[in-house]
Amino acid sequence: MFMTVQLVRPRFKWITVSLLFFVAGVYLYYRHMWIQDRDAVLRSIDDRLAVAADLVPLLLSPDFHDRAVAPGSIALEEELLNRQRINEFVGIQGLRYAQTLVRSGGRFYFSAPTVSKKEARERGSWYFYPYDDIPEPLARVYDSGQASYLSYEDQWGEYRSLCKRFSSPGGVPYLVLVDVGKGTVRHLLAQTFFKPLLSALYILLIMSPLGCILWVMGLDLRDANARLEAANAGLSKRLDAQRDWLFDVESAIREGQDRLEQVQELHQNSLAGLLTFDGEGRITEINQAALDILGAEHREGISLADFGGPFFWDRLSRRIQNAEIENEDSFSEEIGIHKMDGTPSILLMRVGMAPREEGDVQPLYYASFVDISELKSSQEQLSFMACHDVLTGLLNRSGLRQVLADKAELYGRSPTVFVLAVRDFKRINAALGVSTGDSVLVELTRRLRGTMAPNEELARLGGMEFAVVSFDVVDSEESEAAAHRLLSALEEPFLVDDRKFMLSGSVGIMMPRDNGTIDETISGAALAAAEAKRRERNCVLFFSDRLRTRNVNSIEMENWLRDAIFQESFRIVFQPIVEIRNRRVRGVEALVRWVGPNGRPMSPEDFIPMAEETGMMQSLSALLFRLTAQEFLKLQRAVPDIYLSLNVSPVLFRDNLVESMLRDFIEKRGVSPSDVLLEITETALIADMENCRGALVRLTDKGYTMAIDDFGVGNSSISYLQNFPVRKLKIDKSFVQRIGSHEEDWTLIRAILRMSEVLRVDVVAEGVETEEQERLLGELGCPLGQGYLYYRPMDLETCLKALGAREAGDTDV
């Protein structure tokens, strides 16, 4: 025990004694008050914590709970306002801050008690501290709902928090944590620092024989060793902590150095160009990739102004200034430059401002970039391909639509549009292959370009349809002249691999209209071209509203036709063919009848071409062949010596289906080929001569007889009749009905009959309606006739009665 002894004079004795008692009283008083104050301080703090925890939810907006379970789902400014309101309140209470904690999707989210506006905007919400687990005391409060105080100390002071659970109106629980500011408790209870000293102080009063007082004051060191060991342990713990901290710092420094080396290596080996430059464009650092992209060598004083002249740097510097005005941290830009060798390039560059350090005179910027010249070139090629036909290089439908839109805006009106529909091209492709067809297309494109007037655009709409747009042609007379100018490209034969081809076409014209859309303009011209193509070769037709109405009706008919085939809504009728000299029945022609959903009979002249154009002819032919075979067998039982005349669509020859369909739906049903006359139009025969000839020869070998229907309408020629196994000619009814009034028709029929004698083929005159027509045909020697004069088309039952035969029963084949 250390001891200090001091001799006190007698006259100070009572003063000393009083002072000692005063000190002892003060100590006891403050000791008592310290205990009371500590409890009072903690109670006061706890009261403020509880009040704050109760009031914090009330300060939040009504939809806080929905926001809590979906962080970032409301406007950030509203969250900023709520957070400011809460922190102002807890500041008034002398507290540090309030936090909220919610659970969403199995994770916990803390609100950020202190965060800058910038960081909040970057993260998009205050709720951006997600944790899969939280400390056990918080989890206990969250699960149990019981409020709890949490206290702890560190080298900065003592902390105290109240953790309390609340529930949203929807039943979603969340915690509110209200904290006392750092060091608040330590500050309020600073006198505890003297507790170890005051508790070890004692006083001895010794009266000496001389009447003086010996004042002995010392420290009780009976537990000094224990306290010293505790102090040493605490010091060692602090030293260990400091040592660990230093070790962590050194490790972080080493890790930072490693990362710096990695960054430097990445900087040099990056495929992207990386550089830094100052406000004047002077490059301060640059990697090898940037030098390669710019086609430069590393040297002192290199500047961005060296690439692309002053315009490149001027544009980039203006963009940087705008970014700084708009408070943009970085931006991306496509910028054109010229490399050191003058080669133009396009760079995709991202530029940002580097953090400024103390002493920096000028700002420093960083840039990363790649050369996208090839990418841009590919994009331009793709854009060109999207608007142009690959084979001919002409505008396609999409490109034409864009040109129409641009020029219509320029001229303030719609243009005149011509659509050229080329005939006979499919047979070239089918017979000689696609490559030959492509050669013809390319040559036709070259010719059409030669017919173009200034300020006209040529486009390929698809297949063999071409469109021409003109803003200069405004009246019908000029339009018709322009259409014939287009048709002139088809006048000369096409020569490919020493082979000559003749093509024909038709032109549809759509004149300018007010308030007409681009698609209506193109479709109107295309509709007129399609109708012109159906009428005759080299036809020019103007669009009209009636034409569109007919087209709408044809669309309706197409739907009806498809349903009729599926429902087998057709019936077969027969019209007898007789000998003119005695009116004896030699055969019957099978004809089709169909009553539409509107209750009106639909003409075969309308729905047969539609079936051929829409791809329904195969299905329709199969159905009609089957129905015809069933009906004809019944008729043949009653009248054994008649033959069946059957019309065959040229589509079946074109698609090489005629032989298989006759086999499946005629022969297999029990009808003998020797009892069947196949009628094919002269136009179809000429359109695909090679393909038709082979099929006709094979069918003739099986016993079928061939006839040319509507003879005289097309390019009638003895040469092709000699090359085909044709045994009958059917004169078109238009000639027969004018035989008594038009001498040229009488002359034509006489020529056909004389030709038939030479070729040894029979002739059937169609459309005989009067006895005068019959007499004239008989005088000319026409052997066979067909028409209303003899019989109208009849169903099976009527036909049996008309021929004076009994019905052969109901047995189906």
GINORLIN-V70880 format. One record per residue. N is the residue number from 0. RES is the residue in one small letter. OMEGA is omega in whole degrees, 0 to 359 (* if undefined). D_LAST is the distance of its C-alpha to the last C-alpha in Angstrom with 1 decimal. Layout:
n	res	omega	d_last
N	RES	OMEGA	D_LAST
N	RES	OMEGA	D_LAST
//
This chain:
n	res	omega	d_last
0	m	173	136.4
1	f	182	137.5
2	m	174	140.4
3	t	183	142.3
4	v	180	145.7
5	q	179	147.6
6	l	183	151.1
7	v	180	151.2
8	r	185	154.5
9	p	186	155.6
10	r	177	155.6
11	f	187	151.9
12	k	184	151.3
13	w	176	150.2
14	i	181	148.1
15	t	180	146.4
16	v	179	145.8
17	s	181	144.4
18	l	180	142.2
19	l	178	140.8
20	f	179	140.1
21	f	179	138.5
22	v	179	136.2
23	a	179	135.3
24	g	178	134.6
25	v	180	132.5
26	y	182	130.5
27	l	181	129.9
28	y	181	129.0
29	y	174	126.5
30	r	179	125.1
31	h	181	124.5
32	m	180	123.1
33	w	179	120.8
34	i	179	119.2
35	q	181	118.8
36	d	180	117.6
37	r	179	115.0
38	d	181	113.5
39	a	179	113.9
40	v	181	112.2
41	l	178	109.3
42	r	180	108.9
43	s	179	109.0
44	i	180	106.4
45	d	179	104.2
46	d	180	104.6
47	r	177	103.6
48	l	182	100.6
49	a	180	99.4
50	v	181	99.8
51	a	180	98.0
52	a	179	95.1
53	d	187	94.8
54	l	183	94.9
55	v	179	92.8
56	p	181	89.4
57	l	181	90.7
58	l	181	91.4
59	l	180	87.9
60	s	184	85.3
61	p	183	83.1
62	d	181	80.0
63	f	186	81.9
64	h	177	80.0
65	d	178	76.6
66	r	185	78.2
67	a	182	79.6
68	v	176	76.3
69	a	185	74.7
70	p	175	77.5
71	g	185	77.5
72	s	176	75.1
73	i	183	77.6
74	a	182	79.7
75	l	182	82.4
76	e	178	85.1
77	e	177	84.6
78	e	177	85.0
79	l	181	88.1
80	l	179	89.6
81	n	182	89.0
82	r	179	90.6
83	q	181	93.6
84	r	181	94.1
85	i	184	94.0
86	n	175	96.4
87	e	181	98.9
88	f	182	99.0
89	v	175	99.6
90	g	178	102.2
91	i	180	104.1
92	q	181	104.1
93	g	181	105.7
94	l	184	102.7
95	r	179	100.8
96	y	176	97.2
97	a	176	94.2
98	q	171	90.9
99	t	181	87.6
100	l	180	85.2
101	v	178	81.6
102	r	181	78.7
103	s	178	75.3
104	g	179	72.4
105	g	179	74.6
106	r	178	77.3
107	f	181	80.6
108	y	174	81.7
109	f	169	85.3
110	s	181	86.4
111	a	183	88.7
112	p	180	92.2
113	t	180	93.7
114	v	182	91.6
115	s	177	91.9
116	k	182	89.7
117	k	181	88.6
118	e	178	87.4
119	a	180	85.7
120	r	180	83.8
121	e	182	82.8
122	r	176	81.5
123	g	180	80.0
124	s	172	81.4
125	w	186	84.4
126	y	183	82.3
127	f	173	82.0
128	y	182	83.8
129	p	176	81.0
130	y	174	81.9
131	d	179	79.8
132	d	175	82.9
133	i	180	86.1
134	p	186	89.5
135	e	178	89.7
136	p	179	92.0
137	l	179	89.7
138	a	180	86.7
139	r	178	88.7
140	v	181	89.4
141	y	183	85.8
142	d	186	84.5
143	s	183	87.3
144	g	180	88.2
145	q	179	92.0
146	a	183	94.1
147	s	174	96.2
148	y	179	99.1
149	l	180	98.8
150	s	175	102.0
151	y	181	102.8
152	e	167	105.3
153	d	186	105.5
154	q	182	108.1
155	w	180	107.5
156	g	181	108.0
157	e	180	106.7
158	y	175	103.3
159	r	183	102.3
160	s	170	98.9
161	l	179	97.3
162	c	186	93.6
163	k	182	91.9
164	r	174	88.2
165	f	179	86.6
166	s	178	83.2
167	s	177	81.1
168	p	178	79.7
169	g	178	76.3
170	g	180	78.0
171	v	181	78.1
172	p	172	81.5
173	y	182	83.8
174	l	170	87.3
175	v	178	90.3
176	l	178	93.0
177	v	186	96.4
178	d	168	98.9
179	v	181	102.7
180	g	181	103.8
181	k	174	104.9
182	g	184	108.5
183	t	181	108.9
184	v	180	109.9
185	r	180	112.0
186	h	182	113.8
187	l	184	114.5
188	l	185	115.8
189	a	184	117.6
190	q	178	120.7
191	t	177	118.9
192	f	183	119.9
193	f	185	123.5
194	k	181	122.6
195	p	182	123.3
196	l	183	126.7
197	l	181	127.8
198	s	182	126.9
199	a	183	129.0
200	l	175	132.2
201	y	186	135.2
202	i	174	138.8
203	l	175	142.0
204	l	181	145.3
205	i	179	148.4
206	m	179	151.9
207	s	179	154.6
208	p	182	158.3
209	l	178	159.3
210	g	176	157.5
211	c	182	154.7
212	i	175	151.0
213	l	182	149.0
214	w	180	145.4
215	v	179	143.0
216	m	182	139.3
217	g	179	136.8
218	l	177	133.2
219	d	184	132.1
220	l	182	130.7
221	r	177	130.0
222	d	183	126.2
223	a	181	126.6
224	n	180	125.1
225	a	180	122.0
226	r	179	121.6
227	l	178	122.3
228	e	178	119.7
229	a	179	117.2
230	a	179	118.1
231	n	178	117.8
232	a	178	114.4
233	g	179	113.3
234	l	179	114.7
235	s	180	112.9
236	k	179	109.7
237	r	179	110.1
238	l	178	111.0
239	d	179	108.0
240	a	178	105.8
241	q	179	107.5
242	r	177	107.0
243	d	180	103.3
244	w	178	103.0
245	l	178	104.7
246	f	178	102.4
247	d	179	99.4
248	v	179	100.8
249	e	179	101.4
250	s	179	97.9
251	a	179	96.5
252	i	179	98.6
253	r	178	97.4
254	e	178	93.8
255	g	178	94.4
256	q	178	95.8
257	d	180	92.8
258	r	178	90.5
259	l	178	92.5
260	e	178	92.2
261	q	179	88.4
262	v	179	88.2
263	q	179	90.3
264	e	177	88.1
265	l	180	85.0
266	h	183	86.7
267	q	184	87.3
268	n	181	84.0
269	s	175	81.7
270	l	178	79.1
271	a	176	79.8
272	g	180	82.9
273	l	177	85.6
274	l	172	88.9
275	t	181	91.5
276	f	181	93.4
277	d	184	96.1
278	g	178	96.4
279	e	180	97.3
280	g	180	94.2
281	r	182	96.3
282	i	180	94.3
283	t	176	96.2
284	e	181	93.7
285	i	179	90.6
286	n	186	88.4
287	q	180	87.1
288	a	179	83.6
289	a	178	85.0
290	l	180	87.1
291	d	181	84.0
292	i	182	81.9
293	l	181	84.7
294	g	184	85.6
295	a	173	89.2
296	e	183	92.0
297	h	178	94.0
298	r	178	97.4
299	e	174	99.9
300	g	179	99.5
301	i	186	95.7
302	s	176	94.3
303	l	178	91.0
304	a	179	92.4
305	d	185	92.2
306	f	177	88.4
307	g	178	86.9
308	g	184	90.2
309	p	184	91.7
310	f	180	88.5
311	f	181	86.8
312	w	178	89.8
313	d	181	90.4
314	r	181	86.8
315	l	181	86.9
316	s	176	90.3
317	r	179	89.2
318	r	178	86.2
319	i	178	88.6
320	q	178	90.9
321	n	179	88.0
322	a	179	86.9
323	e	178	90.5
324	i	181	90.7
325	e	181	87.4
326	n	175	88.6
327	e	178	85.7
328	d	180	86.5
329	s	179	84.2
330	f	177	81.5
331	s	185	78.9
332	e	169	78.7
333	e	187	77.0
334	i	176	79.8
335	g	179	79.9
336	i	169	82.8
337	h	178	84.0
338	k	181	84.8
339	m	180	88.2
340	d	177	86.7
341	g	180	85.3
342	t	178	81.7
343	p	180	80.0
344	s	176	78.3
345	i	180	76.9
346	l	167	78.1
347	l	190	76.8
348	m	173	80.1
349	r	186	81.1
350	v	176	84.7
351	g	179	86.9
352	m	177	90.6
353	a	178	92.3
354	p	181	94.7
355	r	177	98.2
356	e	181	101.1
357	e	179	104.7
358	g	178	106.5
359	d	180	103.4
360	v	182	104.3
361	q	175	100.8
362	p	180	97.4
363	l	182	95.3
364	y	175	91.5
365	y	180	88.9
366	a	170	85.7
367	s	185	82.6
368	f	175	80.2
369	v	178	77.5
370	d	182	76.4
371	i	182	73.1
372	s	180	73.1
373	e	178	70.1
374	l	180	68.2
375	k	178	69.0
376	s	178	67.9
377	s	178	64.6
378	q	178	64.2
379	e	178	64.9
380	q	179	62.4
381	l	178	59.8
382	s	178	60.8
383	f	181	60.4
384	m	180	57.0
385	a	184	55.9
386	c	184	56.7
387	h	175	55.9
388	d	186	53.0
389	v	186	53.6
390	l	188	52.6
391	t	184	54.3
392	g	178	57.0
393	l	171	56.3
394	l	171	56.2
395	n	184	52.8
396	r	180	51.6
397	s	179	53.8
398	g	178	56.8
399	l	179	56.2
400	r	180	56.1
401	q	179	59.5
402	v	178	61.0
403	l	181	59.9
404	a	182	61.4
405	d	184	64.7
406	k	177	65.2
407	a	177	64.1
408	e	180	66.9
409	l	184	69.3
410	y	180	68.6
411	g	179	68.0
412	r	179	64.8
413	s	183	61.2
414	p	167	60.5
415	t	183	58.3
416	v	176	55.3
417	f	174	53.2
418	v	178	49.9
419	l	176	48.8
420	a	184	45.1
421	v	179	44.6
422	r	166	41.6
423	d	182	40.0
424	f	182	41.4
425	k	181	38.2
426	r	176	37.4
427	i	178	40.9
428	n	184	40.3
429	a	185	36.9
430	a	189	38.2
431	l	176	41.8
432	g	185	41.9
433	v	183	43.5
434	s	177	47.0
435	t	177	46.8
436	g	178	45.4
437	d	179	48.3
438	s	178	50.8
439	v	179	49.4
440	l	181	49.7
441	v	179	53.3
442	e	178	54.2
443	l	178	52.7
444	t	179	54.6
445	r	180	57.8
446	r	181	57.3
447	l	176	56.5
448	r	181	59.7
449	g	179	61.6
450	t	185	60.5
451	m	172	61.6
452	a	177	64.6
453	p	177	67.2
454	n	174	66.3
455	e	180	62.6
456	e	180	60.3
457	l	181	57.2
458	a	173	54.4
459	r	183	51.0
460	l	182	48.5
461	g	181	45.8
462	g	179	43.5
463	m	175	44.7
464	e	179	46.3
465	f	180	50.1
466	a	176	52.4
467	v	180	55.9
468	v	180	58.3
469	s	175	61.3
470	f	181	64.1
471	d	180	65.8
472	v	187	63.2
473	v	180	63.4
474	d	187	62.3
475	s	181	59.2
476	e	177	60.9
477	e	181	62.0
478	s	180	58.6
479	e	177	56.7
480	a	178	59.2
481	a	179	58.7
482	a	178	54.9
483	h	175	55.3
484	r	177	57.8
485	l	182	55.0
486	l	180	52.6
487	s	178	55.3
488	a	182	54.6
489	l	186	51.4
490	e	181	52.9
491	e	178	53.9
492	p	177	51.5
493	f	183	51.2
494	l	178	52.4
495	v	180	51.3
496	d	178	51.9
497	d	176	52.6
498	r	180	49.3
499	k	178	49.3
500	f	174	46.9
501	m	178	46.8
502	l	174	45.9
503	s	182	45.7
504	g	177	45.8
505	s	185	46.3
506	v	172	48.9
507	g	185	48.8
508	i	174	52.2
509	m	180	53.3
510	m	180	56.8
511	p	178	59.3
512	r	176	58.8
513	d	175	61.1
514	n	177	60.0
515	g	179	56.9
516	t	181	56.0
517	i	181	55.5
518	d	178	51.8
519	e	180	51.3
520	t	181	53.1
521	i	183	51.1
522	s	177	47.7
523	g	178	48.7
524	a	180	49.4
525	a	179	46.2
526	l	178	44.1
527	a	179	45.8
528	a	179	45.2
529	a	179	41.5
530	e	178	41.3
531	a	180	43.5
532	k	179	41.3
533	r	186	38.2
534	r	183	40.3
535	e	180	41.9
536	r	176	43.9
537	n	180	47.4
538	c	175	47.0
539	v	185	49.6
540	l	176	48.7
541	f	177	50.9
542	f	174	49.6
543	s	179	49.6
544	d	178	48.9
545	r	177	46.1
546	l	178	44.5
547	r	178	44.7
548	t	177	43.3
549	r	179	40.3
550	n	177	39.9
551	v	178	40.0
552	n	180	37.4
553	s	176	35.2
554	i	177	35.6
555	e	179	34.4
556	m	179	31.5
557	e	178	30.6
558	n	178	30.5
559	w	182	28.4
560	l	179	25.9
561	r	178	25.7
562	d	181	25.0
563	a	177	22.5
564	i	181	20.4
565	f	183	20.7
566	q	181	19.9
567	e	185	17.0
568	s	183	19.3
569	f	173	18.0
570	r	183	16.4
571	i	173	15.4
572	v	183	17.6
573	f	173	18.2
574	q	184	21.7
575	p	174	22.3
576	i	189	24.5
577	v	170	27.0
578	e	184	29.9
579	i	187	33.1
580	r	183	35.2
581	n	180	33.2
582	r	175	30.4
583	r	183	27.8
584	v	179	24.3
585	r	181	23.3
586	g	177	20.5
587	v	174	19.1
588	e	178	19.7
589	a	179	17.2
590	l	184	19.5
591	v	176	19.4
592	r	181	21.2
593	w	175	22.6
594	v	184	25.2
595	g	178	27.5
596	p	179	29.2
597	n	179	32.2
598	g	182	30.3
599	r	176	30.6
600	p	179	27.9
601	m	184	27.9
602	s	174	28.3
603	p	178	26.1
604	e	177	29.4
605	d	189	30.4
606	f	177	27.6
607	i	175	26.0
608	p	179	29.5
609	m	178	29.9
610	a	179	26.7
611	e	182	28.0
612	e	186	31.4
613	t	177	30.6
614	g	180	28.2
615	m	187	25.0
616	m	180	23.5
617	q	180	21.5
618	s	180	19.8
619	l	180	19.3
620	s	179	17.9
621	a	180	15.3
622	l	183	14.2
623	l	177	14.4
624	f	181	12.7
625	r	180	9.5
626	l	180	9.9
627	t	180	10.9
628	a	180	8.1
629	q	183	5.8
630	e	184	9.0
631	f	179	10.2
632	l	177	7.9
633	k	179	9.0
634	l	184	12.5
635	q	177	12.6
636	r	180	12.4
637	a	181	15.4
638	v	190	17.2
639	p	191	16.5
640	d	181	19.3
641	i	177	18.5
642	y	180	17.7
643	l	175	16.3
644	s	189	19.1
645	l	177	18.1
646	n	181	20.9
647	v	180	21.5
648	s	176	24.1
649	p	178	27.1
650	v	180	26.9
651	l	175	24.0
652	f	182	26.4
653	r	183	29.3
654	d	178	27.7
655	n	181	26.3
656	l	190	22.7
657	v	183	21.2
658	e	182	20.4
659	s	182	18.8
660	m	175	16.6
661	l	179	15.4
662	r	186	14.7
663	d	189	12.9
664	f	176	10.8
665	i	185	10.6
666	e	183	11.2
667	k	177	9.4
668	r	176	6.0
669	g	179	7.3
670	v	181	9.7
671	s	177	13.2
672	p	181	16.0
673	s	179	18.3
674	d	186	16.4
675	v	173	16.9
676	l	181	20.2
677	l	179	21.0
678	e	176	23.7
679	i	184	26.2
680	t	179	29.4
681	e	181	32.7
682	t	180	34.1
683	a	181	31.5
684	l	182	32.1
685	i	185	35.8
686	a	182	35.8
687	d	190	34.3
688	m	185	34.9
689	e	182	35.2
690	n	180	32.1
691	c	184	30.0
692	r	181	31.4
693	g	180	30.4
694	a	181	26.8
695	l	178	26.6
696	v	180	28.2
697	r	179	25.8
698	l	177	22.7
699	t	178	24.5
700	d	178	25.0
701	k	177	21.3
702	g	179	21.0
703	y	174	20.4
704	t	184	22.9
705	m	178	25.0
706	a	175	26.5
707	i	181	29.2
708	d	178	28.6
709	d	182	31.7
710	f	181	34.0
711	g	180	37.6
712	v	183	37.5
713	g	180	38.1
714	n	183	40.4
715	s	184	39.3
716	s	178	40.7
717	i	186	40.5
718	s	183	41.1
719	y	176	37.9
720	l	179	35.9
721	q	183	37.6
722	n	181	36.6
723	f	180	32.8
724	p	182	30.3
725	v	182	29.8
726	r	178	28.9
727	k	174	28.8
728	l	178	30.9
729	k	182	30.1
730	i	183	33.5
731	d	186	33.7
732	k	180	34.1
733	s	178	37.4
734	f	182	39.0
735	v	184	37.5
736	q	178	38.8
737	r	186	42.3
738	i	181	42.5
739	g	184	45.0
740	s	182	47.2
741	h	183	47.4
742	e	182	48.6
743	e	178	47.5
744	d	176	43.9
745	w	180	44.3
746	t	180	46.0
747	l	181	43.2
748	i	178	40.5
749	r	179	42.7
750	a	179	43.2
751	i	180	39.5
752	l	178	39.0
753	r	178	41.8
754	m	181	40.5
755	s	177	37.1
756	e	179	39.0
757	v	184	40.7
758	l	180	37.6
759	r	176	35.6
760	v	176	32.8
761	d	180	31.2
762	v	176	32.0
763	v	178	30.1
764	a	181	32.3
765	e	172	30.7
766	g	177	32.1
767	v	185	33.6
768	e	182	34.9
769	t	177	38.0
770	e	177	39.0
771	e	177	41.8
772	q	179	39.4
773	e	181	37.5
774	r	181	40.8
775	l	178	42.0
776	l	179	38.8
777	g	178	39.0
778	e	179	42.7
779	l	177	41.8
780	g	179	39.3
781	c	187	36.1
782	p	190	33.3
783	l	179	30.4
784	g	181	30.3
785	q	180	28.2
786	g	184	29.5
787	y	178	30.4
788	l	183	32.5
789	y	182	29.5
790	y	167	26.6
791	r	175	26.1
792	p	186	22.8
793	m	173	20.7
794	d	188	17.7
795	l	184	15.0
796	e	179	16.9
797	t	181	20.2
798	c	179	19.0
799	l	179	18.0
800	k	182	21.4
801	a	181	23.2
802	l	175	22.1
803	g	181	23.2
804	a	177	19.9
805	r	181	18.5
806	e	188	15.2
807	a	179	12.5
808	g	186	11.6
809	d	182	9.5
810	t	178	6.6
811	d	177	3.7
812	v	*	0.0
//
